[in-house]
Amino acid sequence: MTAERNGSTTIETTPGTTGTPAGTAAGAEITSTRGRWLHHWDAEDTGQWESVGRAIAKRNLAWSIACEFLGFVVWQLWSIVVVFLPGAGFTFSSGELFWLISIPSLVGATLRIPYTFMVARFGGRNWTIVSALLLLIPTVGLALCVGNPETPFGAMLAVAALAGLGGGNFASSMANITYFFPAREKGWALGLNAAGGNLGAAVAQFMVPLAVTLLAAGTLGLPLAGLMWVPFILIAAWGAWKYMDNLTSAKSDIAGSLASLREPHLWILALLYIGTFGSFIGFSAVFPKLIMDSFGAGVGIPIGPAIISLAFLGALIGSLARPYGGKLADRWGGARVTVACFGVLSLTALAQLLTLPLGSFPLFLSLFLVLFAAAGAGNGSTYRMIPMVFALRASSTDSPDGGKMSAARKGSAALGIISAIGAYGGFVVPQVLNASRQATGGYQGAFIGFVAAYLILMALTWAVYLRPSSAASLSRV
């Protein structure tokens, strides 16, 4: 039940109220003050959690997913828009198009670092509203730029860079949801939050071709690629304002972040995350252009006058595979699953290298979908490794701080930093492909590099986390 007291709302967790199991002790009282600030929140308090906490957490999770989903949509808009630029009268070179594809990932990865601390500074609800409304800038900016073929490349690049605002949303969204759930349910909540966001890339690549052709009544209405998301962004921001909460218990942990930076395993795990999440987001961004360059504009699903590129299948498969990677990691260990994923990635990249000259689209697409599935599963398994590695290291005398700082603090801080570093793969992958095309006229050279990188990362994972003689004895990860 709730009661008004001195201008604040008291959310009482009384035994016997609806939603409280019989025999469950009363939890600490939660109070809410102006601006939807919740006081005395403790997700680990079983009584509080079972009576009112779970419902509050799930409500915040639902709107967090909605806002993060739109963040990924905006982050990946240029991946599909660039395919339509030549038809809209733009005469940019292939190299310039690659920059429009990759610059959002560069900016988004960089923004993830400060975004991690915004929740504690301004409140999860408040920052979700602000970060959602900021998405209006790159969407409206895109509409203005692509509506005029005379728009200079510099202006286009600046607006594409602003799409990186959507990439930063992941870090603040994950940080916010971390505070709402108890440790025993954190993995499920964070996995759902991440997967829901990742799906935004697939939805953007499916919906944009429909909008710019079908909704434009037979013409190429490219500005709709940005404008179509404006109503959804406004609804999401309204939902965050209406239904989300701020937690006074959410605190920035600068000391935890600095301590995790001194941990060698942070940098090892960041490399692995570049190989998994970086591959997912990088290939998601560049896949529409790879299909266009290799097979032309006529490949896809015809819907009226529109040809829907099958590129969206890659981001879709990768997003759906992520939670399964986490589940497999729970059963077999994150390191074993990550090694297997890098093995599949290397074999698939090698097969793509050998079969590219055949010019077979079904084979090309099939191999890429396997690659996306392995990257997505590896994304989930690597992310699962992070708190486990820090838990084992916290009790080790080899830890830089001698195990004085808790595993939870360093592991939580490391999640944000590693997610930021991993997102730089979204810039690296398109630029490696661009360099290969500029140097040789094709993509074979890039795939040679990808095969080598995946084999190195597979060997690194085995050597550090699975090798029996590993001094760190982290094979349980």
LINWO-V332986 format. One record per pair of residues at least 12 apart in sequence whose ideal C-beta (glycine too) atoms are under 6 Angstrom apart, sorted by sequence separation. I is the first residue (numbers start at 1). J is the second residue. If there is no record, write none. Layout:
# LINWO-V332986
i->I j->J
i->I j->J
This chain:
# LINWO-V332986
i->14 j->26
i->28 j->40
i->177 j->189
i->212 j->224
i->465 j->477
i->13 j->26
i->211 j->224
i->212 j->225
i->394 j->407
i->433 j->446
i->13 j->27
i->28 j->42
i->145 j->159
i->432 j->446
i->82 j->97
i->352 j->367
i->177 j->193
i->351 j->367
i->391 j->407
i->12 j->29
i->28 j->45
i->142 j->159
i->208 j->225
i->211 j->228
i->390 j->407
i->432 j->449
i->27 j->45
i->82 j->100
i->141 j->159
i->291 j->309
i->11 j->30
i->82 j->101
i->348 j->367
i->27 j->47
i->28 j->48
i->291 j->311
i->390 j->410
i->10 j->31
i->26 j->47
i->27 j->48
i->141 j->162
i->288 j->309
i->390 j->411
i->25 j->47
i->78 j->100
i->79 j->101
i->348 j->370
i->8 j->31
i->9 j->32
i->24 j->47
i->78 j->101
i->288 j->311
i->348 j->371
i->27 j->51
i->138 j->162
i->287 j->311
i->387 j->411
i->8 j->33
i->137 j->162
i->138 j->163
i->24 j->50
i->78 j->104
i->170 j->197
i->287 j->314
i->386 j->414
i->21 j->50
i->75 j->104
i->345 j->374
i->386 j->415
i->20 j->50
i->284 j->314
i->344 j->374
i->20 j->51
i->134 j->165
i->135 j->166
i->284 j->315
i->19 j->51
i->75 j->108
i->341 j->374
i->13 j->47
i->13 j->48
i->341 j->377
i->341 j->378
i->13 j->51
i->131 j->169
i->280 j->318
i->13 j->52
i->338 j->378
i->11 j->52
i->131 j->172
i->338 j->381
i->337 j->381
i->338 j->382
i->127 j->172
i->334 j->381
i->334 j->384
i->334 j->385
i->124 j->176
i->317 j->369
i->321 j->373
i->325 j->377
i->329 j->381
i->111 j->164
i->115 j->168
i->119 j->172
i->324 j->377
i->107 j->161
i->118 j->172
i->314 j->368
i->318 j->372
i->322 j->376
i->326 j->380
i->116 j->171
i->317 j->372
i->321 j->376
i->325 j->380
i->329 j->384
i->104 j->160
i->108 j->164
i->112 j->168
i->115 j->171
i->119 j->175
i->317 j->373
i->321 j->377
i->325 j->381
i->96 j->153
i->103 j->160
i->107 j->164
i->111 j->168
i->115 j->172
i->119 j->176
i->318 j->375
i->322 j->379
i->323 j->380
i->103 j->161
i->314 j->372
i->318 j->376
i->322 j->380
i->326 j->384
i->90 j->149
i->104 j->163
i->108 j->167
i->112 j->171
i->116 j->175
i->89 j->149
i->100 j->160
i->104 j->164
i->108 j->168
i->67 j->128
i->74 j->135
i->299 j->361
i->74 j->138
i->67 j->132
i->295 j->361
i->179 j->247
i->179 j->250
i->146 j->222
i->147 j->223
i->146 j->223
i->143 j->223
i->78 j->160
i->392 j->474
i->143 j->226
i->201 j->284
i->142 j->226
i->143 j->227
i->78 j->163
i->77 j->163
i->139 j->226
i->218 j->305
i->75 j->163
i->389 j->477
i->36 j->125
i->74 j->163
i->388 j->477
i->139 j->229
i->214 j->304
i->75 j->166
i->139 j->230
i->353 j->444
i->74 j->166
i->75 j->167
i->213 j->305
i->214 j->306
i->385 j->477
i->213 j->306
i->353 j->447
i->71 j->166
i->280 j->375
i->352 j->447
i->210 j->306
i->279 j->375
i->280 j->376
i->136 j->233
i->209 j->306
i->71 j->169
i->135 j->233
i->349 j->447
i->209 j->308
i->276 j->375
i->280 j->379
i->68 j->169
i->132 j->233
i->349 j->450
i->350 j->451
i->276 j->378
i->277 j->379
i->349 j->451
i->276 j->379
i->132 j->236
i->133 j->237
i->68 j->173
i->132 j->237
i->346 j->451
i->205 j->311
i->206 j->312
i->276 j->382
i->205 j->312
i->129 j->237
i->346 j->454
i->64 j->173
i->273 j->382
i->345 j->454
i->346 j->455
i->202 j->312
i->272 j->382
i->129 j->240
i->128 j->240
i->129 j->241
i->342 j->454
i->64 j->177
i->202 j->315
i->201 j->315
i->202 j->316
i->342 j->457
i->343 j->458
i->61 j->177
i->128 j->244
i->342 j->458
i->269 j->386
i->125 j->244
i->339 j->458
i->60 j->180
i->125 j->245
i->199 j->319
i->125 j->246
i->198 j->319
i->124 j->246
i->339 j->461
i->57 j->180
i->123 j->246
i->338 j->461
i->339 j->462
i->57 j->181
i->195 j->319
i->265 j->389
i->72 j->197
i->76 j->201
i->80 j->205
i->335 j->461
i->69 j->196
i->73 j->200
i->77 j->204
i->195 j->322
i->61 j->189
i->65 j->193
i->69 j->197
i->72 j->200
i->76 j->204
i->80 j->208
i->195 j->323
i->64 j->193
i->68 j->197
i->72 j->201
i->120 j->250
i->335 j->465
i->65 j->196
i->69 j->200
i->73 j->204
i->119 j->250
i->120 j->251
i->335 j->466
i->88 j->220
i->120 j->252
i->191 j->323
i->87 j->220
i->88 j->222
i->117 j->252
i->191 j->326
i->263 j->400
i->43 j->181
i->44 j->182
i->84 j->222
i->262 j->400
i->43 j->182
i->285 j->426
i->259 j->401
i->335 j->477
i->282 j->425
i->334 j->477
i->81 j->225
i->278 j->422
i->282 j->426
i->286 j->430
i->273 j->418
i->277 j->422
i->281 j->426
i->285 j->430
i->259 j->405
i->283 j->429
i->278 j->425
i->282 j->429
i->286 j->433
i->266 j->414
i->270 j->418
i->274 j->422
i->269 j->418
i->273 j->422
i->260 j->410
i->259 j->410
i->270 j->421
i->274 j->425
i->256 j->409
i->260 j->413
i->256 j->410
i->260 j->414
i->253 j->409
i->257 j->413
i->256 j->413
i->253 j->413
i->70 j->232
i->70 j->233
i->70 j->236
i->67 j->236
i->66 j->236
i->67 j->240
i->63 j->239
i->63 j->240
i->63 j->243
i->63 j->244
i->275 j->457
i->59 j->243
i->60 j->244
i->101 j->285
i->60 j->245
i->101 j->286
i->272 j->457
i->268 j->464
i->83 j->288
i->41 j->247
i->79 j->285
i->38 j->245
i->41 j->249
i->80 j->288
i->36 j->245
i->37 j->246
i->38 j->247
i->39 j->248
i->79 j->288
i->83 j->292
i->36 j->246
i->37 j->248
i->171 j->416
i->171 j->419
i->116 j->416
i->112 j->419
i->113 j->420
i->112 j->420
i->109 j->420
i->112 j->423
i->109 j->423
i->108 j->423
i->109 j->424
i->105 j->426
i->106 j->427
i->105 j->427
i->102 j->427
i->102 j->430
i->101 j->430
i->102 j->431
i->98 j->430
i->98 j->434
i->95 j->434
